[in-house]
Amino acid sequence: MKSLIRFALILGGTLAASPCLRAQAPPAAAAATNNSGPRIQFNTEDYDFGKILSGDPIKYTFVATNRGDETLEISNARGSCSCTVVGEGSARNAWTLQKVAPGETCRIPVEIATASFGAQTIAKSVTVTSNDKARPTVNLQIHGKIWVPIEVSPATVFFNLVPGTASNDTQVLKIFNRMETPLTLSDPQCTTNAFSVVLKTNVAGRGFELAVTAALLSNLPPSFGATLIQGGISLKTSVPTMNPLKIGVFETIYPEITVYPASIQLPAGPLAQASTNHVTIRGASRDLILSDPGANVPGVEMTVNVIRTNRQYYLSVLFPRGFEARTNQSAVLTVKTDNPDYPVLSIPVRPMSGVIINRPPAVPPPGRTSVLPASNLAGAPTNSSGAPVPSPNPALRANPPHP
């Protein structure tokens, strides 16, 4: 009896185990299916280069292995920007088709130039294209931190000024020493007298401040356009590779009065109908009063409309039908202001280059009736006085229909 029970238990365990064995078979088949055809695999798809000094190139070689059972063809590998170069020697950035047999490998060398990078975290990529149907495109990532021995924040100085506002503006730059050895800075200089600089030490050998002041130039002529002043600041340093330390500085001086558009353009030729145009005039820094709008050509009507009292206006200009803007005859709109630097604003009127307005079709000349008098036309209509009325079609007048 005990032997029968033991046999039944053994038999039941065997039957229960059979489905598990059968269930494990498909993964092996799936593995075989996954390896069919070319299959690309990389040693890594995300390379962290850590921390590198600005100016030193980042170099790394990705290794692609063919894990499939057919030849892998890598048709292209390209960097995400011009600073990321793929390949080496004469093949740099000129990838040629690479064929990789099953189990074999292919090298993809990458180099990133960092000379133009300041202190920052960067992330670049390389796109690899192959005949792997499961992964035809793979993006390989390269990332890390760029550091500089002397870090300037912000790296460049920008000023935006308007005449009539504060006489000067100052920005403070922070300068940090990222080296283990102490840093010395001295003798700040600027390439233009539009800016003045003052150097201050916060922590000896480690931290500094540079105060940059921009002043409005008194000799600038009145202008309706922005004026850009570009300069450079240099400091002597104890770091041979960064001596001198150079910092760019820019100043944009916006006009005290803006006129938009600066000129009015009309279609070439006489206007088929009256046309209204608008010009916006704005005082940027102080109150502005406009008066006496006018034009040096007859028929043009102008009115001044207030958008913001003593600051912003628009001129409404009505050009009559038949008005023509000509290149050889200057039409100018004018308006007076209370600003002594801009006593009169002038807005020229010009024809659009190559643009011709649609004109009404010309009326054709009346047809000749000398072939046959209208009175001889069979069935010719007459008016109330009995005089014949000519047909509107000249062809009919020349060739009357036969009855």
TORVO-931969 format. One record per residue (C-alpha): residue in one letter; chain; x, y, z. Coordinates in pm, 1 decimal, always signed. Layout:
! TORVO-931969
<titi "a"; "A"; <X; Y; Z>>
...
This chain:
! TORVO-931969
<titi "m"; "A"; <+0.0; +0.0; +0.0>>
<titi "k"; "A"; <+276.4; +240.2; +90.5>>
<titi "s"; "A"; <+456.0; +161.7; -235.0>>
<titi "l"; "A"; <+141.9; +242.0; -432.1>>
<titi "i"; "A"; <+109.7; +578.5; -259.8>>
<titi "r"; "A"; <+477.7; +651.7; -320.0>>
<titi "f"; "A"; <+439.1; +567.1; -691.3>>
<titi "a"; "A"; <+133.5; +790.6; -721.1>>
<titi "l"; "A"; <+318.9; +1083.6; -566.2>>
<titi "i"; "A"; <+617.2; +1036.1; -800.6>>
<titi "l"; "A"; <+388.4; +1011.8; -1100.7>>
<titi "g"; "A"; <+196.2; +1327.3; -998.1>>
<titi "g"; "A"; <+515.5; +1524.8; -946.8>>
<titi "t"; "A"; <+643.0; +1424.5; -1289.6>>
<titi "l"; "A"; <+321.2; +1530.6; -1459.2>>
<titi "a"; "A"; <+317.1; +1859.2; -1272.6>>
<titi "a"; "A"; <+674.5; +1937.5; -1371.7>>
<titi "s"; "A"; <+620.8; +1872.8; -1743.0>>
<titi "p"; "A"; <+440.5; +2205.8; -1823.8>>
<titi "c"; "A"; <+722.3; +2406.6; -1661.4>>
<titi "l"; "A"; <+978.6; +2239.1; -1886.6>>
<titi "r"; "A"; <+767.4; +2306.7; -2192.3>>
<titi "a"; "A"; <+719.2; +2670.0; -2086.0>>
<titi "q"; "A"; <+1093.5; +2720.9; -2068.0>>
<titi "a"; "A"; <+1146.8; +2613.7; -2426.6>>
<titi "p"; "A"; <+1010.1; +2928.9; -2601.8>>
<titi "p"; "A"; <+1272.4; +3167.2; -2453.7>>
<titi "a"; "A"; <+1546.3; +2960.9; -2617.2>>
<titi "a"; "A"; <+1364.9; +2984.7; -2947.4>>
<titi "a"; "A"; <+1311.6; +3358.2; -2893.0>>
<titi "a"; "A"; <+1681.0; +3400.7; -2823.4>>
<titi "a"; "A"; <+1757.8; +3237.2; -3152.5>>
<titi "t"; "A"; <+1508.7; +3463.2; -3325.8>>
<titi "n"; "A"; <+1657.0; +3776.3; -3160.6>>
<titi "n"; "A"; <+2001.4; +3686.9; -3291.4>>
<titi "s"; "A"; <+1882.2; +3635.4; -3647.5>>
<titi "g"; "A"; <+2010.8; +3893.0; -3893.6>>
<titi "p"; "A"; <+2267.7; +4163.9; -3806.2>>
<titi "r"; "A"; <+2253.5; +4287.0; -3444.0>>
<titi "i"; "A"; <+2452.1; +4586.0; -3319.8>>
<titi "q"; "A"; <+2573.7; +4616.8; -2961.9>>
<titi "f"; "A"; <+2803.6; +4881.6; -2810.3>>
<titi "n"; "A"; <+3049.7; +4863.6; -2523.6>>
<titi "t"; "A"; <+2853.9; +5163.5; -2387.3>>
<titi "e"; "A"; <+2595.4; +5404.5; -2522.6>>
<titi "d"; "A"; <+2646.8; +5673.6; -2255.9>>
<titi "y"; "A"; <+3002.1; +5793.5; -2192.7>>
<titi "d"; "A"; <+3069.8; +6031.2; -1901.1>>
<titi "f"; "A"; <+3408.9; +6197.0; -1950.1>>
<titi "g"; "A"; <+3390.0; +6352.1; -1603.4>>
<titi "k"; "A"; <+3568.9; +6685.9; -1581.6>>
<titi "i"; "A"; <+3807.3; +6833.0; -1836.4>>
<titi "l"; "A"; <+3993.2; +7161.7; -1880.3>>
<titi "s"; "A"; <+3857.9; +7395.5; -2147.5>>
<titi "g"; "A"; <+4077.7; +7367.3; -2455.9>>
<titi "d"; "A"; <+4165.8; +7002.3; -2400.6>>
<titi "p"; "A"; <+3996.1; +6770.5; -2652.0>>
<titi "i"; "A"; <+3755.6; +6501.3; -2538.6>>
<titi "k"; "A"; <+3849.6; +6168.6; -2700.2>>
<titi "y"; "A"; <+3668.0; +5838.7; -2679.5>>
<titi "t"; "A"; <+3625.5; +5529.8; -2898.2>>
<titi "f"; "A"; <+3295.8; +5346.2; -2905.7>>
<titi "v"; "A"; <+3316.7; +4976.4; -2997.3>>
<titi "a"; "A"; <+3032.1; +4817.9; -3194.9>>
<titi "t"; "A"; <+2998.7; +4437.4; -3194.3>>
<titi "n"; "A"; <+2784.8; +4231.2; -3430.2>>
<titi "r"; "A"; <+2585.2; +3993.2; -3209.5>>
<titi "g"; "A"; <+2378.1; +3860.9; -3499.9>>
<titi "d"; "A"; <+2428.5; +3584.3; -3753.4>>
<titi "e"; "A"; <+2453.9; +3802.2; -4065.2>>
<titi "t"; "A"; <+2694.8; +4078.1; -4173.7>>
<titi "l"; "A"; <+2637.2; +4410.8; -3997.7>>
<titi "e"; "A"; <+2671.9; +4718.4; -4218.1>>
<titi "i"; "A"; <+2733.9; +5051.2; -4039.6>>
<titi "s"; "A"; <+2649.2; +5304.2; -4309.7>>
<titi "n"; "A"; <+2697.0; +5629.4; -4117.7>>
<titi "a"; "A"; <+2816.0; +5782.5; -3790.7>>
<titi "r"; "A"; <+2790.8; +6157.8; -3742.5>>
<titi "g"; "A"; <+2825.6; +6406.0; -3457.6>>
<titi "s"; "A"; <+2548.5; +6633.7; -3332.8>>
<titi "c"; "A"; <+2747.4; +6955.1; -3399.1>>
<titi "s"; "A"; <+3055.9; +7084.6; -3580.5>>
<titi "c"; "A"; <+3270.0; +7048.3; -3266.3>>
<titi "t"; "A"; <+3201.8; +6671.9; -3253.9>>
<titi "v"; "A"; <+3417.9; +6487.4; -3506.6>>
<titi "v"; "A"; <+3378.6; +6116.9; -3586.9>>
<titi "g"; "A"; <+3669.5; +5916.3; -3726.4>>
<titi "e"; "A"; <+4042.3; +5972.3; -3727.7>>
<titi "g"; "A"; <+4315.9; +6069.2; -3970.7>>
<titi "s"; "A"; <+4198.6; +6138.8; -4324.6>>
<titi "a"; "A"; <+3859.8; +5978.5; -4248.0>>
<titi "r"; "A"; <+3756.7; +6240.4; -3992.5>>
<titi "n"; "A"; <+3393.4; +6334.4; -4050.4>>
<titi "a"; "A"; <+3393.5; +6128.8; -4372.6>>
<titi "w"; "A"; <+3245.9; +5798.8; -4259.8>>
<titi "t"; "A"; <+3262.5; +5512.0; -4507.8>>
<titi "l"; "A"; <+3056.4; +5195.8; -4500.6>>
<titi "q"; "A"; <+3189.7; +4943.5; -4249.0>>
<titi "k"; "A"; <+3100.6; +4574.1; -4276.3>>
<titi "v"; "A"; <+3124.3; +4369.2; -3956.5>>
<titi "a"; "A"; <+3104.4; +3989.3; -3964.4>>
<titi "p"; "A"; <+2912.6; +3804.1; -3689.2>>
<titi "g"; "A"; <+3111.4; +3819.0; -3364.7>>
<titi "e"; "A"; <+3349.0; +4085.5; -3497.5>>
<titi "t"; "A"; <+3382.2; +4449.5; -3383.2>>
<titi "c"; "A"; <+3413.5; +4798.5; -3534.5>>
<titi "r"; "A"; <+3575.2; +5105.2; -3377.3>>
<titi "i"; "A"; <+3401.5; +5448.1; -3384.2>>
<titi "p"; "A"; <+3648.5; +5710.6; -3257.4>>
<titi "v"; "A"; <+3500.1; +6046.7; -3146.8>>
<titi "e"; "A"; <+3674.5; +6374.1; -3062.7>>
<titi "i"; "A"; <+3509.8; +6689.7; -2923.9>>
<titi "a"; "A"; <+3688.0; +7025.7; -2942.4>>
<titi "t"; "A"; <+3640.7; +7237.3; -2627.5>>
<titi "a"; "A"; <+3842.7; +7550.9; -2707.9>>
<titi "s"; "A"; <+3525.9; +7761.4; -2745.4>>
<titi "f"; "A"; <+3360.4; +7631.8; -2428.2>>
<titi "g"; "A"; <+3358.0; +7815.7; -2100.1>>
<titi "a"; "A"; <+3281.3; +7659.8; -1764.3>>
<titi "q"; "A"; <+2968.4; +7451.7; -1826.4>>
<titi "t"; "A"; <+2813.6; +7106.7; -1844.0>>
<titi "i"; "A"; <+2792.8; +6976.9; -2200.6>>
<titi "a"; "A"; <+2606.9; +6691.4; -2367.0>>
<titi "k"; "A"; <+2687.1; +6580.5; -2722.0>>
<titi "s"; "A"; <+2573.6; +6281.9; -2926.9>>
<titi "v"; "A"; <+2680.5; +6062.6; -3216.9>>
<titi "t"; "A"; <+2413.7; +5906.5; -3439.7>>
<titi "v"; "A"; <+2502.8; +5560.5; -3577.8>>
<titi "t"; "A"; <+2303.4; +5415.0; -3867.2>>
<titi "s"; "A"; <+2316.2; +5045.3; -3960.7>>
<titi "n"; "A"; <+2118.9; +4763.0; -4121.3>>
<titi "d"; "A"; <+2007.7; +4626.3; -3783.4>>
<titi "k"; "A"; <+1631.3; +4616.9; -3839.1>>
<titi "a"; "A"; <+1560.9; +4618.2; -3466.6>>
<titi "r"; "A"; <+1781.7; +4926.2; -3405.0>>
<titi "p"; "A"; <+1854.4; +5100.7; -3736.3>>
<titi "t"; "A"; <+1955.3; +5422.4; -3554.8>>
<titi "v"; "A"; <+2140.5; +5447.7; -3222.9>>
<titi "n"; "A"; <+2227.6; +5773.7; -3046.0>>
<titi "l"; "A"; <+2548.8; +5749.9; -2845.5>>
<titi "q"; "A"; <+2575.3; +6006.9; -2564.8>>
<titi "i"; "A"; <+2884.2; +6194.4; -2441.1>>
<titi "h"; "A"; <+2856.1; +6428.1; -2144.5>>
<titi "g"; "A"; <+3054.1; +6585.4; -1862.3>>
<titi "k"; "A"; <+3180.3; +6914.5; -1721.9>>
<titi "i"; "A"; <+3412.7; +7171.9; -1875.3>>
<titi "w"; "A"; <+3614.1; +7380.8; -1632.8>>
<titi "v"; "A"; <+3845.5; +7678.3; -1671.1>>
<titi "p"; "A"; <+4127.4; +7792.2; -1439.1>>
<titi "i"; "A"; <+3970.5; +8140.9; -1419.5>>
<titi "e"; "A"; <+3592.2; +8159.9; -1436.1>>
<titi "v"; "A"; <+3420.3; +8491.1; -1516.9>>
<titi "s"; "A"; <+3046.6; +8532.8; -1454.0>>
<titi "p"; "A"; <+2893.3; +8663.1; -1669.6>>
<titi "a"; "A"; <+3147.8; +8586.5; -1940.7>>
<titi "t"; "A"; <+3041.1; +8889.4; -2149.5>>
<titi "v"; "A"; <+2895.7; +9227.8; -2052.0>>
<titi "f"; "A"; <+2601.6; +9389.3; -2233.9>>
<titi "f"; "A"; <+2462.9; +9740.5; -2179.8>>
<titi "n"; "A"; <+2140.0; +9883.0; -2324.1>>
<titi "l"; "A"; <+2120.1; +10261.5; -2289.2>>
<titi "v"; "A"; <+1892.7; +10541.1; -2407.7>>
<titi "p"; "A"; <+1999.6; +10908.2; -2432.8>>
<titi "g"; "A"; <+1845.6; +11120.4; -2162.7>>
<titi "t"; "A"; <+1842.1; +10842.4; -1900.7>>
<titi "a"; "A"; <+2101.5; +10787.0; -1624.6>>
<titi "s"; "A"; <+2441.4; +10921.2; -1726.9>>
<titi "n"; "A"; <+2611.5; +10588.2; -1660.6>>
<titi "d"; "A"; <+2537.9; +10225.9; -1580.7>>
<titi "t"; "A"; <+2752.9; +9975.3; -1390.3>>
<titi "q"; "A"; <+2766.0; +9595.4; -1397.0>>
<titi "v"; "A"; <+2973.6; +9380.9; -1161.0>>
<titi "l"; "A"; <+3146.5; +9064.5; -1283.8>>
<titi "k"; "A"; <+3251.8; +8786.4; -1046.7>>
<titi "i"; "A"; <+3592.0; +8625.6; -1109.1>>
<titi "f"; "A"; <+3667.2; +8287.4; -945.5>>
<titi "n"; "A"; <+3991.6; +8093.0; -919.5>>
<titi "r"; "A"; <+3920.7; +7723.0; -992.4>>
<titi "m"; "A"; <+4281.5; +7613.1; -940.5>>
<titi "e"; "A"; <+4446.5; +7489.5; -624.3>>
<titi "t"; "A"; <+4723.9; +7749.2; -652.6>>
<titi "p"; "A"; <+4654.4; +8117.6; -572.4>>
<titi "l"; "A"; <+4563.0; +8357.1; -852.5>>
<titi "t"; "A"; <+4679.2; +8712.5; -902.6>>
<titi "l"; "A"; <+4502.1; +8968.7; -1124.3>>
<titi "s"; "A"; <+4618.3; +9319.9; -1207.2>>
<titi "d"; "A"; <+4618.5; +9613.2; -1450.1>>
<titi "p"; "A"; <+4262.9; +9609.9; -1595.4>>
<titi "q"; "A"; <+4249.5; +9786.9; -1932.5>>
<titi "c"; "A"; <+3974.3; +9861.8; -2185.6>>
<titi "t"; "A"; <+4010.1; +9911.7; -2559.5>>
<titi "t"; "A"; <+3761.0; +10202.6; -2571.4>>
<titi "n"; "A"; <+3692.3; +10502.4; -2349.9>>
<titi "a"; "A"; <+3319.7; +10420.9; -2359.2>>
<titi "f"; "A"; <+3380.1; +10195.6; -2058.1>>
<titi "s"; "A"; <+3572.4; +10223.3; -1732.0>>
<titi "v"; "A"; <+3677.9; +9928.2; -1512.6>>
<titi "v"; "A"; <+3769.4; +9886.6; -1145.2>>
<titi "l"; "A"; <+3918.9; +9563.4; -1002.2>>
<titi "k"; "A"; <+3846.8; +9456.1; -644.2>>
<titi "t"; "A"; <+3977.7; +9157.2; -444.4>>
<titi "n"; "A"; <+3718.9; +8976.0; -233.1>>
<titi "v"; "A"; <+3926.2; +8676.2; -117.4>>
<titi "a"; "A"; <+4301.2; +8694.9; -173.2>>
<titi "g"; "A"; <+4406.6; +8458.0; -451.5>>
<titi "r"; "A"; <+4055.9; +8311.0; -487.4>>
<titi "g"; "A"; <+3778.6; +8561.8; -565.4>>
<titi "f"; "A"; <+3757.3; +8901.1; -735.6>>
<titi "e"; "A"; <+3506.6; +9155.6; -865.9>>
<titi "l"; "A"; <+3533.4; +9369.6; -1176.9>>
<titi "a"; "A"; <+3304.0; +9673.8; -1193.6>>
<titi "v"; "A"; <+3238.7; +9785.0; -1553.3>>
<titi "t"; "A"; <+3075.2; +10122.7; -1612.1>>
<titi "a"; "A"; <+2929.5; +10239.1; -1944.2>>
<titi "a"; "A"; <+2880.6; +10610.1; -2008.1>>
<titi "l"; "A"; <+2679.7; +10775.5; -2284.4>>
<titi "l"; "A"; <+2904.2; +10943.6; -2536.6>>
<titi "s"; "A"; <+2831.4; +11314.9; -2570.2>>
<titi "n"; "A"; <+2956.9; +11339.8; -2928.4>>
<titi "l"; "A"; <+2708.8; +11096.4; -3082.9>>
<titi "p"; "A"; <+2501.6; +11266.0; -3356.5>>
<titi "p"; "A"; <+2120.5; +11238.7; -3343.3>>
<titi "s"; "A"; <+2010.3; +10912.8; -3502.0>>
<titi "f"; "A"; <+1690.5; +10717.5; -3561.5>>
<titi "g"; "A"; <+1883.3; +10389.6; -3547.5>>
<titi "a"; "A"; <+2061.5; +10204.6; -3267.1>>
<titi "t"; "A"; <+2435.8; +10258.7; -3217.4>>
<titi "l"; "A"; <+2651.1; +9959.4; -3118.1>>
<titi "i"; "A"; <+2980.9; +10010.7; -2934.0>>
<titi "q"; "A"; <+3207.7; +9708.4; -2894.1>>
<titi "g"; "A"; <+3507.6; +9688.8; -2665.1>>
<titi "g"; "A"; <+3735.0; +9448.0; -2483.5>>
<titi "i"; "A"; <+3868.6; +9431.4; -2127.7>>
<titi "s"; "A"; <+4201.4; +9266.3; -2046.6>>
<titi "l"; "A"; <+4364.8; +9180.3; -1712.4>>
<titi "k"; "A"; <+4710.4; +9048.0; -1638.0>>
<titi "t"; "A"; <+4702.1; +8707.8; -1464.1>>
<titi "s"; "A"; <+4941.3; +8458.5; -1304.8>>
<titi "v"; "A"; <+4814.9; +8180.0; -1535.4>>
<titi "p"; "A"; <+5037.6; +8157.2; -1846.3>>
<titi "t"; "A"; <+4764.2; +7997.0; -2059.7>>
<titi "m"; "A"; <+4517.0; +8276.3; -1973.8>>
<titi "n"; "A"; <+4740.7; +8582.6; -1973.0>>
<titi "p"; "A"; <+4589.6; +8823.8; -2044.6>>
<titi "l"; "A"; <+4237.0; +8739.5; -1935.4>>
<titi "k"; "A"; <+4001.5; +8888.0; -2197.6>>
<titi "i"; "A"; <+3637.8; +8986.8; -2149.8>>
<titi "g"; "A"; <+3405.7; +9120.7; -2421.0>>
<titi "v"; "A"; <+3186.8; +9423.6; -2350.6>>
<titi "f"; "A"; <+2909.2; +9565.8; -2569.3>>
<titi "e"; "A"; <+2691.0; +9875.5; -2546.3>>
<titi "t"; "A"; <+2377.1; +9942.0; -2750.3>>
<titi "i"; "A"; <+2253.8; +10302.4; -2749.0>>
<titi "y"; "A"; <+1895.8; +10319.1; -2865.1>>
<titi "p"; "A"; <+1760.9; +10632.6; -3038.2>>
<titi "e"; "A"; <+1587.8; +10895.7; -2827.7>>
<titi "i"; "A"; <+1305.1; +10909.7; -3081.7>>
<titi "t"; "A"; <+1194.0; +10608.9; -3283.3>>
<titi "v"; "A"; <+1007.4; +10640.7; -3613.6>>
<titi "y"; "A"; <+848.9; +10328.5; -3761.8>>
<titi "p"; "A"; <+848.1; +10277.6; -4047.4>>
<titi "a"; "A"; <+1133.2; +10512.2; -4131.0>>
<titi "s"; "A"; <+986.3; +10560.3; -4479.6>>
<titi "i"; "A"; <+655.2; +10496.2; -4656.0>>
<titi "q"; "A"; <+657.6; +10276.9; -4964.8>>
<titi "l"; "A"; <+375.1; +10290.2; -5215.1>>
<titi "p"; "A"; <+309.1; +10078.9; -5526.1>>
<titi "a"; "A"; <+469.5; +10216.2; -5840.6>>
<titi "g"; "A"; <+243.9; +10421.8; -6062.8>>
<titi "p"; "A"; <-59.1; +10638.2; -5983.6>>
<titi "l"; "A"; <-282.4; +10506.0; -5707.3>>
<titi "a"; "A"; <-606.2; +10359.2; -5839.6>>
<titi "q"; "A"; <-777.6; +10466.6; -5518.3>>
<titi "a"; "A"; <-698.2; +10665.6; -5206.6>>
<titi "s"; "A"; <-460.1; +10495.9; -4961.9>>
<titi "t"; "A"; <-405.9; +10550.0; -4586.9>>
<titi "n"; "A"; <-74.3; +10475.1; -4416.0>>
<titi "h"; "A"; <+36.3; +10504.0; -4054.2>>
<titi "v"; "A"; <+369.6; +10598.3; -3896.1>>
<titi "t"; "A"; <+438.2; +10541.2; -3524.3>>
<titi "i"; "A"; <+657.1; +10797.1; -3342.9>>
<titi "r"; "A"; <+773.6; +10739.1; -2986.3>>
<titi "g"; "A"; <+983.6; +10933.9; -2738.6>>
<titi "a"; "A"; <+1210.0; +10683.6; -2561.4>>
<titi "s"; "A"; <+1338.1; +10880.9; -2264.1>>
<titi "r"; "A"; <+1136.7; +11198.6; -2216.1>>
<titi "d"; "A"; <+815.4; +11374.8; -2308.8>>
<titi "l"; "A"; <+766.8; +11448.7; -2675.2>>
<titi "i"; "A"; <+520.8; +11690.7; -2834.2>>
<titi "l"; "A"; <+446.6; +11680.2; -3206.9>>
<titi "s"; "A"; <+297.8; +11961.1; -3416.3>>
<titi "d"; "A"; <+250.8; +12096.2; -3769.5>>
<titi "p"; "A"; <+234.0; +11779.3; -3978.4>>
<titi "g"; "A"; <+273.6; +11845.0; -4348.8>>
<titi "a"; "A"; <+397.9; +11725.7; -4685.4>>
<titi "n"; "A"; <+594.4; +11886.9; -4967.6>>
<titi "v"; "A"; <+348.5; +11756.1; -5228.1>>
<titi "p"; "A"; <-13.8; +11870.7; -5271.5>>
<titi "g"; "A"; <-315.4; +11657.6; -5189.9>>
<titi "v"; "A"; <-164.8; +11458.7; -4901.2>>
<titi "e"; "A"; <-357.5; +11486.1; -4573.2>>
<titi "m"; "A"; <-188.6; +11418.3; -4235.8>>
<titi "t"; "A"; <-325.0; +11401.1; -3882.5>>
<titi "v"; "A"; <-149.7; +11338.4; -3549.3>>
<titi "n"; "A"; <-314.3; +11083.1; -3319.2>>
<titi "v"; "A"; <-213.8; +11028.6; -2954.9>>
<titi "i"; "A"; <-148.5; +10675.6; -2833.5>>
<titi "r"; "A"; <+24.0; +10771.5; -2508.3>>
<titi "t"; "A"; <+23.0; +11137.0; -2406.5>>
<titi "n"; "A"; <+356.2; +11309.7; -2473.3>>
<titi "r"; "A"; <+527.1; +10977.6; -2543.6>>
<titi "q"; "A"; <+374.7; +10788.1; -2836.5>>
<titi "y"; "A"; <+184.3; +10897.4; -3146.5>>
<titi "y"; "A"; <+91.8; +10777.4; -3488.4>>
<titi "l"; "A"; <+59.6; +10982.3; -3801.3>>
<titi "s"; "A"; <-232.7; +10902.7; -4025.0>>
<titi "v"; "A"; <-137.7; +10983.1; -4385.5>>
<titi "l"; "A"; <-400.0; +10987.4; -4662.6>>
<titi "f"; "A"; <-269.0; +10974.3; -5019.6>>
<titi "p"; "A"; <-531.6; +11078.0; -5277.2>>
<titi "r"; "A"; <-630.8; +10879.1; -5582.4>>
<titi "g"; "A"; <-381.4; +10932.7; -5861.9>>
<titi "f"; "A"; <-92.8; +11010.6; -5625.4>>
<titi "e"; "A"; <+234.1; +10868.4; -5757.1>>
<titi "a"; "A"; <+556.1; +10810.6; -5564.0>>
<titi "r"; "A"; <+850.1; +10860.6; -5797.6>>
<titi "t"; "A"; <+1215.9; +10773.5; -5756.5>>
<titi "n"; "A"; <+1331.3; +11091.5; -5929.1>>
<titi "q"; "A"; <+1100.8; +11322.9; -5733.4>>
<titi "s"; "A"; <+1132.9; +11325.2; -5355.5>>
<titi "a"; "A"; <+806.9; +11330.9; -5160.2>>
<titi "v"; "A"; <+865.3; +11396.4; -4789.8>>
<titi "l"; "A"; <+631.8; +11405.9; -4491.2>>
<titi "t"; "A"; <+736.0; +11626.9; -4200.4>>
<titi "v"; "A"; <+629.4; +11688.7; -3842.5>>
<titi "k"; "A"; <+782.1; +11923.2; -3584.6>>
<titi "t"; "A"; <+888.8; +11817.0; -3233.0>>
<titi "d"; "A"; <+981.1; +12003.3; -2914.7>>
<titi "n"; "A"; <+1310.1; +11808.9; -2886.9>>
<titi "p"; "A"; <+1595.1; +12050.0; -2979.5>>
<titi "d"; "A"; <+1803.1; +11760.9; -3117.6>>
<titi "y"; "A"; <+1518.5; +11657.9; -3350.8>>
<titi "p"; "A"; <+1334.3; +11980.9; -3442.5>>
<titi "v"; "A"; <+1178.1; +11828.4; -3755.8>>
<titi "l"; "A"; <+1117.4; +11461.5; -3836.5>>
<titi "s"; "A"; <+1127.9; +11378.9; -4208.3>>
<titi "i"; "A"; <+966.2; +11065.8; -4353.0>>
<titi "p"; "A"; <+1034.1; +11003.1; -4722.3>>
<titi "v"; "A"; <+776.4; +10848.0; -4955.6>>
<titi "r"; "A"; <+920.5; +10602.3; -5207.9>>
<titi "p"; "A"; <+783.8; +10362.9; -5471.3>>
<titi "m"; "A"; <+811.7; +9992.2; -5404.4>>
<titi "s"; "A"; <+1082.2; +9834.8; -5613.9>>
<titi "g"; "A"; <+935.1; +9616.1; -5887.1>>
<titi "v"; "A"; <+575.4; +9642.6; -5756.0>>
<titi "i"; "A"; <+311.1; +9783.1; -5990.1>>
<titi "i"; "A"; <-47.2; +9841.9; -5885.3>>
<titi "n"; "A"; <-341.7; +9696.5; -6073.8>>
<titi "r"; "A"; <-479.3; +9964.8; -6302.0>>
<titi "p"; "A"; <-829.8; +9961.0; -6455.8>>
<titi "p"; "A"; <-824.4; +9824.3; -6811.6>>
<titi "a"; "A"; <-786.3; +10085.0; -7084.1>>
<titi "v"; "A"; <-1105.1; +10166.5; -7281.7>>
<titi "p"; "A"; <-1055.4; +10042.1; -7640.0>>
<titi "p"; "A"; <-1089.8; +10305.5; -7915.6>>
<titi "p"; "A"; <-1419.0; +10305.2; -8107.4>>
<titi "g"; "A"; <-1428.2; +10074.5; -8409.3>>
<titi "r"; "A"; <-1409.2; +10211.1; -8758.6>>
<titi "t"; "A"; <-1740.1; +10224.5; -8951.3>>
<titi "s"; "A"; <-1609.3; +10332.3; -9291.4>>
<titi "v"; "A"; <-1654.9; +9989.3; -9451.6>>
<titi "l"; "A"; <-2032.2; +10008.2; -9433.8>>
<titi "p"; "A"; <-2232.5; +10297.6; -9289.4>>
<titi "a"; "A"; <-2428.8; +10204.2; -8982.9>>
<titi "s"; "A"; <-2749.3; +10317.1; -9156.8>>
<titi "n"; "A"; <-2697.0; +10050.4; -9424.1>>
<titi "l"; "A"; <-2685.3; +9764.3; -9170.4>>
<titi "a"; "A"; <-2986.3; +9542.2; -9200.8>>
<titi "g"; "A"; <-3197.2; +9572.5; -8889.6>>
<titi "a"; "A"; <-2968.1; +9832.9; -8730.9>>
<titi "p"; "A"; <-3123.0; +9974.2; -8409.3>>
<titi "t"; "A"; <-3208.3; +10345.9; -8386.9>>
<titi "n"; "A"; <-3237.9; +10591.0; -8097.9>>
<titi "s"; "A"; <-3537.7; +10809.5; -8010.5>>
<titi "s"; "A"; <-3450.4; +11060.6; -8282.4>>
<titi "g"; "A"; <-3422.7; +10791.4; -8547.5>>
<titi "a"; "A"; <-3045.4; +10797.2; -8574.5>>
<titi "p"; "A"; <-2877.4; +10457.2; -8603.3>>
<titi "v"; "A"; <-2700.7; +10320.8; -8293.5>>
<titi "p"; "A"; <-2361.0; +10163.0; -8371.6>>
<titi "s"; "A"; <-2305.7; +9807.7; -8253.6>>
<titi "p"; "A"; <-2062.1; +9767.1; -7957.8>>
<titi "n"; "A"; <-1877.7; +9500.8; -8153.3>>
<titi "p"; "A"; <-1649.1; +9648.7; -8422.9>>
<titi "a"; "A"; <-1643.2; +9318.3; -8606.3>>
<titi "l"; "A"; <-2017.3; +9334.8; -8655.8>>
<titi "r"; "A"; <-1991.5; +9688.4; -8791.6>>
<titi "a"; "A"; <-1728.4; +9586.0; -9043.4>>
<titi "n"; "A"; <-1896.2; +9258.0; -9138.8>>
<titi "p"; "A"; <-2273.1; +9280.3; -9100.4>>
<titi "p"; "A"; <-2460.5; +8950.6; -9083.3>>
<titi "h"; "A"; <-2650.0; +8841.3; -9396.0>>
<titi "p"; "A"; <-3025.9; +8829.9; -9364.6>>
